Amino acid sequence: MDRRDARVAWEYPVSLPLAADRPRRGVMQLDDQLVRYFGTADLGALTPPALASGIERMKVDLGLETDRARRFALWALLFMLGNAPDLDVTFEDEADREAARNFMDLSDQQD
């Protein structure tokens, strides 16, 4: 299936509560993130400059993000768009780098 035709509502856990009385911050919806950075969920409709601009905004947000799960979600979307920064630069924690490598391996298996 062509990725542009897929209407996906993937959810990425944003952060898990550290204590039972602490609420979850919510989830990141893929379509919402596409609209946030690109103005549309239809990436096939974007011009090359609009795509580059959205990717640049994502990279800025990735650099500013402190929540590990949100950071991973942004990195994964950048990876799917072919613009993910290097793992050593993006993730301080070895477990996060390993999770990213696993994501890349699983993504390769889907092609």
C-alpha positions in Angstrom: 0.0 0.0 0.0 1.2 3.5 -0.9 2.0 5.4 2.3 0.2 8.5 0.9 -3.0 6.5 0.7 -2.9 5.2 4.2 -5.2 6.9 6.7 -3.4 5.9 9.9 -4.2 7.0 13.4 -1.1 5.6 15.1 -0.7 6.5 18.7 2.6 7.0 20.4 2.5 7.0 24.2 3.8 10.4 25.2 4.7 9.8 28.8 3.8 7.3 31.4 2.8 8.3 34.9 5.6 7.9 37.5 3.0 7.6 40.3 -0.6 6.4 40.4 -1.8 9.9 41.2 0.0 11.5 38.3 -2.1 11.9 35.1 -0.8 10.8 31.6 0.0 13.7 29.3 -1.9 12.1 26.4 -0.9 10.5 23.1 0.6 11.8 19.9 -1.6 11.0 16.9 0.3 10.6 13.6 -2.2 12.6 11.6 -2.2 15.4 14.1 1.6 15.6 14.0 1.5 15.7 10.2 -1.0 18.6 10.3 1.0 20.4 12.9 4.3 20.3 11.0 3.1 20.2 7.4 -0.4 21.7 7.4 -1.9 18.6 6.0 -2.0 14.8 6.7 -1.6 14.2 2.9 2.2 14.3 2.4 1.7 13.6 -1.3 0.1 17.0 -1.7 3.1 18.9 -0.3 5.5 20.9 -2.4 9.2 20.2 -1.8 9.8 23.5 0.0 6.8 22.9 2.3 8.1 19.4 3.1 11.5 20.8 3.8 10.1 23.5 6.0 8.0 21.0 8.1 11.0 18.7 8.5 13.1 21.7 9.7 10.4 22.6 12.3 10.3 18.9 13.5 14.1 18.9 13.9 13.9 22.1 16.0 11.2 20.6 18.2 13.2 17.3 18.5 16.2 19.3 19.7 14.1 21.1 22.3 12.0 18.1 23.5 12.9 16.7 26.9 10.3 13.9 27.2 11.9 10.7 26.0 8.8 9.2 24.5 7.9 12.4 22.6 11.5 12.6 21.5 11.4 9.1 20.2 8.1 9.7 18.4 9.5 12.8 16.6 12.7 10.9 15.7 10.6 8.0 14.3 8.5 10.3 12.1 11.7 12.0 10.9 13.1 8.5 10.2 10.1 7.6 8.1 10.5 10.8 6.1 14.2 10.0 5.5 15.5 12.9 7.6 16.3 11.4 11.1 19.4 12.8 12.8 22.1 10.4 14.0 21.2 8.2 17.0 24.2 9.3 19.0 23.2 12.9 18.7 19.5 12.3 19.3 19.5 9.9 22.2 21.7 10.1 25.3 20.5 6.8 26.7 21.8 3.6 25.2 18.3 2.0 25.7 16.8 4.7 23.5 19.4 4.2 20.8 18.7 0.4 20.9 15.0 1.0 20.6 15.7 3.3 17.6 17.8 0.6 16.0 15.0 -1.9 16.5 12.5 0.5 15.0 14.8 0.9 11.9 15.1 -2.9 11.6 11.4 -3.4 11.8 10.8 -0.7 9.3 13.2 -2.3 6.9 11.3 -5.6 7.2 8.1 -3.9 6.2 9.5 -2.7 2.8 
